[in-house]
C-alpha cells in the first residue's frame, strides 16, 4: 500500500511541477483516481478469483452477483437480466447463458451515457490454478484480468470516483456487464443494440495494448462459416469402395476455398476447425469444417456466401452432400465524425496528464460488443477505455499494467463529466 501511495504522490508532484499541465489538470479528479487505485486492485483480485467462462453458468451467476452488489452499494438501481427469446444461436452457443448486470444511476442533467464491459472469459473451469492473481512489480497477473475483468473493475471504480466527487450532472449513467461476449454475445446483443440506441454516448472498457496506449473507433466484424459434408460409411478394409469418404470431399472443398480472403477490403477467411471420423477402420461418413471470417463491411460477408455456394458445386466424390451455415457473429464498428470528435477530446484529457493517447480509426482484426451498441445509432461509440493489458486468449500469463490505472480512471471519469456538462464536443 505504501509503495502505491508513494508512486501516486510522485506522479502528482511531477504533474504539478509542469506549468503546461498544471494549467489544465483537474487535481480533484486525479486525486480521486489515486485514492481508488488500491481498491481497484483488490476488486480485480476478487473478480479474477471467480472463474467465469462463457459456458460456466455457475461461475457467471457468482461473478454477476458480486458485480451487482458493488454497483448497488454505489447507489445504482441494479438488476440481473436473463436472456430472452431473442437469442441468436451459433455453433458454440451453450445451453445456458449467463445473466447480464444492468445498473442505472440517475443524475440531475440530461445526457445519457452507457458504460459496457464483459465478465466472461475464454477459459475453462480449473485453469485459475495456472494463472492465479498475483502482483509482480507494475504487473497484475490473473486469468481473464485483461479481457475483461479490469474493464468491470474500471467501471465500478470510476463510478466510485464520481460519487466521491459528488458529481451527478449526467441524466442517466447506465452500466451493462454481459457474460457472453467471448462467444459473440448471442444473448446480450439485442440488449446492447437497444441500449446503444437509447443513449447519447457509449464508452466500452475493453483493454488497450501495452505497446499502444489508445482508444479505438473501429473494430472488425466477425463471421463464421460451417461446412458439413455427408458421405457414406463402409469398412475401410473389406469394402472401402462402397463408402463415400467425407474426409476426402472436405479436403477437396477446403483446397478450393483457400483463397477467399481479400486484403484490399479487409476481408479475412481462414478455415480453423475440423471434425471427422469415428474409427480408424471406417470410411468416414461425416465431416465438418469451420472458418473464421473478419470483415470491415457487412456487404463483403454477404458476397462471401454466394462465392462459397458457387464453388462447392464442384464435387470430388459423387453422392456426397454438402450443407453450409453462415453466422453473422458480430458486425463491424465503423468510425464516424461524432466518435472522432469525442475521441479527440479524450486526447486533450490525456494531455493534461502529460501523456499521449493514440486514436485508432481503422480496425485491427478483433471485434467487440461496441459494434452491437453502435448498430442502430449515429452517436459516438468508443472502445478500449480499459487498462493496458497483454496475454488475452493465449497461453501466456495474462496481465495488466498497474501504472495505467490512474490515467485510465482519470480519462473515463473526465469523459463522463465533460459529456455531462457540455465541455466535450456536442453529442445528440
N, C-alpha and C positions, 0 to 999 in steps of 0.2 A: 504493500500500500504506500509506504513512504517513497519508494522509487517512482511510482506513478505520479504522486503529487509533486515530487521534485522535478520530474521531467515536464509536467504541465506548467509548473512555475517558470522554468527556464524558457519554455516556448513562449509563454505570455510575455515575459520580460523582453525577449528578442523582438517580439512584435511591437511592443510599446516603444522600444528604442528606435524604431524605424519611422521617421516622420511621415513618409508617404502612406504607410499602413495605418499609423495611429489616427490619421485624419478620417479614416473610413471604418476601422474595426469597431464592431458593436461589442464592447468589452463585456457587457452583461450577458449577452448570448454566448460568447466564448467561455466565460467563467461557468455558465450553466452547463456547457458541453464538458468542460473539465470536471465538474462535480459529478457528472453522470458516468464518467469513464469506468471507474472501478465497479459500479453496479452493473454496467452493461457487460463487462467481462464475466461477472457472476451469472448474469442471465444467459449468456452464451454457453457457459458451462452446464447450466441446468437444461437448456434445450438440447445440447449435444448428448446429455445423459439419457435422453429418451429416444430410443430407436423408432424411426417413423418412415419406413419405406412406403412407397406409394400403394403397395398391396397389403400393408400391415394395419388392418383396421384397429386392432387393439392399441398399437402404438400411436396411431393418429388420434384416436379418441383421448389418450392420455396427454399428448402434447397440446391438443386443441383446448382441453380443459385448463391447462396451465396458462396458455396464452390468454384465454378468455378471462381468467381470474386477474391477470395483470392489467388488462385493459379496463375491466370493471373497477378495479381499485383506483385507476386514474380518472374515473368519472365517466367512463363510456357506457352507453346503452348497448349492452353486448348480448349476442345470441349465437348459438351454434346452428348453422343451417345444414340440413341434409340435402343431398342432391335430389332433384325432382325427376319428372318423367322426360325431361329434355336432354337426357344423356346421349352423347354421340359415341356409340360403341366402336372400338377399334380392336385390332387383333390382340393387343396386350392389356385391354381393359379388365381389371379384376372384377370378380362377382360383387364384392363390397367395396364401395369407395368411402373415403374418409369424409368427415364433415368439414365445413368452412367456418371460420371465425369471422363474424361480422360485428363491427362496433361503430357507433355513431357518437360524435362529440358535437354538441350544439353550441354555437357561439353567438356573438352579437352582430356579426357582419352579414354579408350576403354571398360571399364566394363559397363554392362547393369544391372541396379538394378531396381526391381519392388517393389513398396510400395502399399499395399492394405488395405482397411478398408471399412466399410459399413455405410450408412446414414439412413437406415430404422430401425424401431423398431417393437416390437410385440404389441404395444399399439394402442388403438382406439382413434380417434379424440375426444377431450373433456376431456381426462384423465389428461392433463397437469395441470389442476387446482388442482388435488390431489397431484401432485409431481412437483411443480414449482422449478425453480433453486433457491438455497439458499446455503450459506456457514455457517457452524457451526463448529468452531474450525478447525481441519485438514480435515474435510469432506466437499465436494461439492456435494450437492444433486440435482437431477433433473431427469425427465422422459427420459430414454434412455441414461443417461450420461455415464454409464459404458459400455453399449453394444449398440452402439459402437461410440457414439459421441466424447468421449475422444480420440478414435483412429483417427478420422478425424482431430481433433484439434492437436493431437500429430504430425501427418504427416505435416500439414501446418506449425507448428512452428519449426519443425526440419529443414524444407527447409528454413525457415526464418533465422535460426541459420547459416546454410551453406552459405547463401547469406551474412550475416553479417561478416562471417569469410572469405569471398571472395574465398570460396572453390568450384571449379568446375572440379576437376580432374576425375570425373566419365565420362563415354562415354555418356550414356543416363540414366537419372533418371526419371522413369515413375511412375505416380500415377494413380490408378484406384479406384474410390469410387462408389460402386454399391448400388442400392436401393431395392434389393430383396433377401438379404442374409437370412433374418429371415424366408423366405418361400422356402429355399433350392435353391435359385438362378436360377429359371427357364429361365430367360432371359439373365443373365450375365455369366453363366457357360462356354459357348463356348468362350467368350472373355477372361475370366480368364485363361482357358486352353491354348489358343493361346498365350497370353502374357507371361504366365509362361514358355512356351517352347522357347520363343524368348529372355529370359533374363538369366543372369548368376546367379542371386540371387533373391529370393523372400522373403520379410520381411512383415509380416502381423501384424496389430496393434490391434488385439482383446485384451481385458483386461486380466491381470493376477489377481490372487485372493489376498485378503488382508492377508490371512494366508499362502501364498505360493508365494513369490517373485520369479518368474520363467519364463523360456521360454519353449515352447512345440515343440517337433519334431514329435509328433504323435497325431492324433485325430481319433475318431470313424467314421466309415461310418454310414450313416443313410438311412434307407429304410422305406417303408410303405406298408402295405397290406390292401386292401379294399375288404371286402366280402359283396356281395349283395345277398339277399335272396328274391326270388319271390314266393309268395303264392297265395291265392285267398281270396278276401274279402267276408264277409257274415254278416248277422245280428247276433250280439252276443247273443241276447235273443231268437229270433224266429227260427233261423236256423244255429247255430254255426257249426253243422256237415257238412254243405255244404261248409264251408270255409277251407282254408289251412293256418294255423296260422304261419306266417313268424317269429313272435317273438319266438314261441316255437322252431322252427327249428334253428333260430340263436342262441338261448341259448344252444341248444344241441351241435351245432358246436363249440361254444366258450368253452364249458366244455371239449370237446375232443381235443381242440387246446391250452390248457393252460400250456403245458409242453414243449414248443418248444425252450426255452432258453437252451443254452449250455455254462455254465460258463468256461469250460475248454478251449474254443476257443474264448471267449469274445463275444458270440452271446447272445443278449437280445431281447426277443419278449414279448411285453405287449400290450394287447388289451385295448385301451384307449378311444375310441369314439363309440357311438351307436345312431342311429336314427331309430325310429319305430313308427308306428301307426298314425292314423288321428283323431279318436274319441273313446271315452270310449266304446261305444256300437257297434263297428265294429271290426270284426276279421281282424287283420292287414294283408294286402296283401304284404307289402314291409318292409324290414328291412335291415339296412346297419351297419356294424361294421368296425372299422379301427384299425389296430395295428401299434404301433411304433416299429421299428426294429433298433438295433445298432449292428454293426459288425466291426471286425478288418480286415477281409478278404472278398473280393467280392465273392469268391467262396462259402463262407458259406451262403450268401444271395441267391445264385443260387440254392444251395441244399435245402434251406428252401422252395422254390417254389414247388419242387417235393414232399416234405413231406406233405405240406398242401393239394396239389392236391389229394394225395392218401387218406388222412384221410377224406376229405369231401364227399367221395363216400359213407360213412356210414350215411344214412339219417334217421331221426326220423319220418318225415312225408312224405308219398308218394306224388308225383305230385308237389313237390316244386322244384324250380330251383335255383342253386347257381352259381354265377359267381365271379371270382377273378380278382383283378387288383394289380399288383406288381409295385411299384415305386422305382427306384434306386435314392433316393433323394440326396445323397451325398456320394462319395467314401471315404474310409479311407485315412488318411495321415500316411505314414509309415516313420520312421527314416531311414536315410542312412548314410554312412560314411562321406559324404560331409556336411550334416547338423550337424552331431555330432561334426565335427572338427570346423565348424564355430561357433556353439553354445559355444564350449569350449573357443573360442576366446572372445565371449561375457562375459563369466565368468571372464576372465582376465581383461576386461574393467571394470566390476563391482568392481573387487578387487581394482582398482585404487581409487575408492570412499570409500574404507574401508568397502564394503558391499559384501554379499554373494548372488550369483544367482544360483538358482536350475535349472537344465535342466531335463525336463521330456521327456523320450523317449518311454513311454508307454501311450496309450490312456486312458483318464479318463471318457469317455462317451459322451462328446459333439463333435459336428462336425463343421467345419468352411470352408470358401472359400479357405483356404490354400491348401486343398486337390485337388480342381479343378486346381489350379495353378501348382500342382506337378504331375498332371495326365500323362503328356507326356514329362517329363524331369527328369534327374537324378541330376539336380542342387540342391543346398541346398535351402530348403523352411522351414522357421522358423516362428512359431506362438507365439503370446502373447507378443509382444513388447509394448503393451499398459500399461496404469496405473493400479495400484492395485484398484480393484473395488469389489462391493458387491451389491446384490439385483436384478440382471438382471432376467427377466422372472418370477418375483414373485410379491406378494402383499406387500413386504417390500419396504420401501423407498430406491431407488437406489442411490448409492453414489460412489465417488472415493476419494482416499486419496491424498490430495494436496501435501503431503510430498514426493510422488512418482513422481512428475512432473520433477524435476531436474535430478534425477537419470535416468529416462526413456528417457528424451530428450538427455542426455549425451550418453546413451547406443546406441540409434538409430543413432544419428549423428556420433558417433565414428565408428559404424559398417559400415555405408556408406563410411566414409572417409578411413577406413582401407581396405575395399574391393577394393575401387577405386585405392588405391596407392600400393596394393600388400602386405600390412602389415599383413592382415588377411590370413588364410590358402588359398591356391590356389583354385580358382573356375574355372569352364570351360571357 
